[in-house]
Amino acid sequence: MTKEDHGPARHERPVIDEAALAAARGADRLLDAARMVGAATWEEYLLPVPGQLRDAGLPELRKVALRARAAYGPRASIRDALPAELTEPFLADLDRLLKALARDLMER
């Protein structure tokens, strides 16, 4: 595969990289909170998210963010188990990341 198949390296897109790292920090906080309140389902769901947000390349990052955002579903929502002062900033970080990814894709 050529470089064009994978797109630019993540560090070449600092806005995206910073948004992903901010979301990873939010995911860390949510994971800690899930452990503290014994929300095993959310702990399991969130366990891979911080690392994926830190390490995923641009092609995978959108999938990771969408999967993490799915925690805010209509039936089972992370909002029902964890405090809003953690869930809402994480949602905002994910949305910021997804918007940055969309802008980058449109500019290519």
Secondary structure, DSSP 4 states (H G I P E B T S, - for coil): --HHHH-S-GGG-HHHHHHHHHHHHHHHHHHHHHHHHT-HHHHHHHTTHHHHHHH--HHHHHHHHHHHHTTB-SSSBGGGTS-HHHHHHHHHHHHHHHHHHHHHHHH-
